């Protein structure tokens, strides 16, 4: 598959942030108040307890937290003391689900100014105008308004548009502003895995023609198979809630209902521990994601992409991939 070897020679294996080098592809476990069991502050505390080196938190959830002040000071402390890398989302996902129409660019910027993150996604427009230039100009303005306020964070653009216009929109953004990472919601990439893989592959090919490498982050991608396939398609970074919404079978990489871990116990330290159900399940999941991303990183680094595909997928699916990556 020619694309895989072409892209292997171009892709970056590390992303530099705050003097650290994050190994790629990377999965950021997301913390969110939407469709999850515990409060964002509790998830944050658990991830810190698990020694998680990087995670995503929402500006909306920080602002609305019952432990708002403690949350802000703990995040600041992490940055000052060389702790985990913090990626912050604008909070539009949460404010949309909570139907909070008062969450505006200024609200996001009011959290950004506390310097509680290393990287932050821009305040995004979920219903953008159809006109690409108008859409991209709004994004460029949002980035510039937030970048002026934040000392600690690089602001990362999010592009919402029809997948047919994605490459044009990303290239137009390049002509309007400088950025090294672009993020795209996974759901706009198309229907089904193959279409999504094809969309990312096309975008990666277009970006590889530019002088500087542009990292691709996919928003809302945490299914293990999607992480593997979209990494090979050229995405570098992901965030998702699966680590706290489901439980993963570590032998098959299939996700189960969060309450079904007893069906798929393994010999990880958490399954063997006496911790309560929620804590041991979250630990089990985080442990799996660390190993899973390492497996993907190692496969890419040793140019064994085809071998890893053969481990996880049947020959029919691999030949369908071959049509995209020929
Ligand atoms: Zn386990």
Boltz pocket constraint, residues with backbone or C-beta under 6 A from the ligand:
constraints:
  - pocket:
      binder: B
      contacts: [[A, 264], [A, 265], [A, 266], [A, 267], [A, 268], [A, 269], [A, 270], [A, 271], [A, 272], [A, 280], [A, 284]]
      max_distance: 6.0
